Amino acid sequence: MDDGQVHTVAKALQILEALNQSRVTTLAALHEITRLPKSSLVRLLDTLIGAGYVVRISRRDGYALTEAVLRLSSGVRHRDMVVDVARPLMEAFTRQYKWQVSLATAESDAMVVRFTTRHLSPFSREQNFLNRRVHMIQSALGRAFFAYCSAEERGFILSVLRASGDELAIREEAAHLEALVDRVRSAGYATIGRPRSNPTQSFAIPLLEPGTEESPLAAMNFFYYRSAMTEGQAIGRYLAPLQALGQAIVEGFVQVREAAEAA
């Protein structure tokens, strides 16, 4: 997806947000809210009408959203379900193993830390990253998620990053990113290089939709101190328990989702 397509998507989302402010909105009002040219508005509105998200009430009254837009929130609800299911399981993990674990979900071009067991770990990091946005390529959480996205999804993420002026995404070569993806998928986890002055290190795993290899629901990482163990020791001791935790979270999420859909 090139920059022009990214900007078109952004404009369409802007229109949906504007329409969400009122039951029915005229073209003139949309022009006033979005500041988009009326010709562009009409073209994008026609596209949204064709997709089933917008309906034209009349020439005088204008446009309104359809119930189809409710489907757009399903991903948000699913992310919340993942966090709700993960919370007690992650807390039990830290009570058993003492080390801090964190879970993050994707928001467009970044990961957002949604829950952490920092409050339970005697070895917790000084910084609290709860609700913090972390980079999709420069963080272990981001790499674990990014590597298991489909090629199309990875392309979209990179397009958004590049359109926003992200220097790392702009200068990264495709071959290097493909090598990163292959490396993470082969290992089953992601890491990042940190300065020796940083006393902490981490590795992260994806939480995948069951039966898929390219549909990550979230990512989860494990923090430890370099003074306590090497990377090899940390992986050897805690990768399998972390993956078991991830599997338990996914299984719990599927049960909750199926119950919600059946209700």
C-alpha positions in Angstrom: 0.0 0.0 0.0 1.6 3.3 -1.1 1.3 6.7 0.7 -1.6 7.8 -1.5 -3.6 4.8 -0.5 -2.8 5.3 3.2 -4.0 8.9 3.0 -7.2 7.8 1.3 -7.9 5.3 4.1 -7.2 8.1 6.6 -9.7 10.3 4.9 -12.4 7.6 4.8 -11.9 7.1 8.6 -12.2 10.8 9.1 -15.5 10.8 7.3 -16.8 7.8 9.4 -15.8 9.7 12.6 -17.6 12.8 11.4 -20.8 10.8 10.5 -20.7 9.3 14.0 -21.3 12.7 15.5 -24.9 12.9 14.3 -27.7 10.6 13.2 -27.8 12.2 9.7 -25.2 14.6 8.3 -25.4 16.8 5.2 -22.6 17.1 2.7 -22.1 20.7 3.7 -21.7 19.7 7.3 -19.2 17.0 6.4 -17.2 19.5 4.4 -17.2 21.9 7.4 -16.1 19.1 9.8 -13.5 17.4 7.7 -12.2 20.3 5.6 -12.1 17.9 2.7 -13.1 19.1 -0.8 -16.7 18.2 -1.6 -15.6 16.3 -4.7 -13.4 14.1 -2.6 -16.2 13.7 0.0 -18.6 12.5 -2.6 -16.2 10.0 -4.1 -15.3 8.6 -0.7 -18.9 8.5 0.4 -19.8 6.6 -2.7 -17.1 4.1 -1.8 -18.3 3.7 1.7 -21.9 3.3 0.5 -20.7 0.6 -1.9 -19.0 -1.1 1.1 -22.2 -1.0 3.1 -21.0 1.4 5.9 -22.9 4.5 4.8 -26.3 5.2 3.4 -27.5 8.3 1.6 -30.8 9.4 3.1 -31.7 12.1 0.6 -30.1 15.0 -1.3 -31.3 17.5 1.4 -30.8 15.4 4.5 -27.4 13.9 3.6 -25.8 10.7 4.9 -25.9 8.3 7.8 -23.9 5.3 9.1 -25.4 1.8 8.8 -25.2 -0.9 11.4 -22.3 -2.4 9.4 -19.9 -0.1 11.2 -20.6 -2.0 14.4 -18.5 -4.8 12.9 -15.5 -2.5 13.0 -15.5 -2.6 16.8 -15.3 -6.3 17.0 -11.5 -6.3 17.0 -11.4 -3.8 19.9 -13.8 -6.1 21.9 -11.6 -9.1 21.1 -8.5 -7.3 22.3 -10.3 -6.4 25.6 -11.3 -10.1 25.9 -7.7 -11.2 25.5 -6.6 -8.8 28.3 -9.4 -9.9 30.6 -8.5 -13.6 30.1 -4.8 -13.0 30.4 -4.8 -11.0 33.6 -5.3 -13.8 36.2 -3.2 -16.2 34.2 -0.3 -13.8 34.0 -0.5 -13.0 37.7 -0.4 -16.7 38.5 2.7 -17.0 36.3 4.5 -14.3 38.1 3.6 -15.7 41.5 5.1 -18.9 40.5 8.2 -17.7 38.6 8.6 -14.3 40.2 9.6 -12.5 37.0 7.6 -9.8 35.3 5.6 -10.4 32.2 3.6 -7.9 30.0 1.0 -8.2 27.3 0.5 -5.8 24.4 -2.0 -5.5 21.6 -1.5 -3.8 18.3 -2.9 -0.3 17.4 -2.1 0.4 13.8 1.6 0.9 13.7 2.5 0.3 17.3 2.0 -2.0 20.3 0.2 -0.8 23.4 1.1 -2.5 26.7 -2.3 -3.5 28.1 -1.3 -5.4 31.2 1.8 -6.1 33.2 2.6 -8.1 36.4 5.1 -5.4 37.6 3.1 -5.0 40.8 3.7 -8.6 41.7 7.3 -9.2 40.7 10.0 -8.7 43.3 12.3 -8.1 40.3 10.1 -5.6 38.5 11.6 -2.9 36.3 11.7 0.6 37.6 9.8 2.0 34.6 6.1 1.3 34.3 5.2 0.7 30.7 1.4 0.2 31.3 -0.6 1.8 28.5 2.7 2.9 26.8 3.0 2.7 23.0 6.1 0.8 21.9 7.6 0.6 18.5 6.6 -2.1 16.1 10.1 -2.8 15.0 12.3 -1.6 17.8 10.7 -3.6 20.6 10.6 -7.3 21.3 6.8 -7.1 21.7 6.5 -5.4 18.3 8.8 -7.8 16.5 7.0 -10.8 17.9 3.7 -9.5 16.6 5.0 -8.0 13.3 6.8 -11.2 12.3 3.6 -13.3 12.5 1.4 -10.9 10.6 0.7 -11.7 6.9 2.8 -10.0 4.3 -0.1 -7.7 3.5 -0.5 -6.6 7.1 3.3 -6.1 7.5 3.2 -3.9 4.3 0.3 -1.8 5.7 2.2 -1.3 9.1 5.3 -0.2 7.3 3.3 2.1 5.0 1.7 3.8 8.0 5.1 4.1 9.7 6.7 5.6 6.6 3.8 8.0 6.0 4.3 9.3 9.6 8.0 10.0 8.9 9.3 7.2 11.0 13.0 7.2 10.2 13.7 3.5 11.1 10.9 2.3 8.8 12.0 4.5 6.0 15.6 3.4 6.0 15.1 -0.3 6.7 15.6 -2.4 3.6 13.0 -5.0 2.7 15.6 -7.8 2.7 16.6 -6.9 6.3 13.0 -7.0 7.5 12.3 -10.3 5.8 15.4 -11.7 7.5 14.0 -10.4 10.8 10.6 -12.1 10.2 12.3 -15.4 9.3 14.6 -15.2 12.3 11.7 -14.6 14.7 9.4 -17.3 13.2 12.3 -19.8 13.2 13.1 -19.2 16.9 9.5 -18.7 18.0 10.4 -15.6 19.9 11.8 -12.1 19.4 14.5 -10.1 21.2 16.1 -6.7 20.7 19.7 -5.6 21.3 20.0 -3.2 24.2 23.0 -1.1 25.4 25.1 -2.8 27.9 24.3 0.0 30.3 20.7 -1.2 30.4 20.5 -3.9 33.1 17.4 -5.5 31.8 16.6 -7.7 28.8 13.5 -9.4 27.5 12.1 -11.8 24.9 8.6 -11.9 23.5 6.3 -14.4 21.9 3.1 -14.0 19.8 -0.3 -15.1 20.9 -1.8 -16.6 17.7 -5.3 -17.3 16.7 -5.8 -21.1 16.9 -5.1 -23.0 13.7 -3.2 -20.1 12.1 0.3 -18.9 11.7 -0.4 -15.4 10.5 -3.1 -14.0 12.8 -1.5 -12.7 16.0 -4.0 -11.6 18.7 -1.3 -10.0 20.9 2.2 -10.4 22.1 3.7 -11.1 25.5 7.2 -10.6 26.9 9.3 -11.8 29.8 11.7 -9.4 31.6 14.9 -10.4 33.4 18.1 -8.9 34.6 21.4 -9.5 32.7 23.1 -10.0 36.1 20.7 -12.9 36.9 21.0 -14.9 33.8 22.2 -14.8 30.2 19.8 -14.7 27.2 20.5 -18.4 26.6 19.7 -19.3 30.2 16.5 -17.2 30.2 15.3 -18.8 27.0 16.2 -22.3 28.2 14.4 -21.8 31.5 11.4 -19.7 30.7 10.5 -19.8 27.0 8.5 -23.1 27.4 6.6 -21.8 30.5 5.8 -18.5 28.7 4.6 -20.3 25.6 2.4 -22.5 27.8 1.0 -19.4 29.4 0.3 -17.9 26.0 -1.5 -21.1 24.9 -3.6 -21.0 28.1 -4.6 -17.4 27.3 -5.5 -18.2 23.7 -7.6 -21.2 24.8 -9.4 -19.1 27.4 -10.0 -16.3 24.9 -11.5 -18.7 22.4 -13.9 -20.0 25.1 -15.0 -16.5 26.1 -15.4 -15.4 22.5 -17.5 -18.4 21.6 -19.7 -17.8 24.6 -20.2 -14.2 23.7 -21.0 -15.0 20.1 -23.5 -17.6 21.2 -25.3 -15.2 23.6 
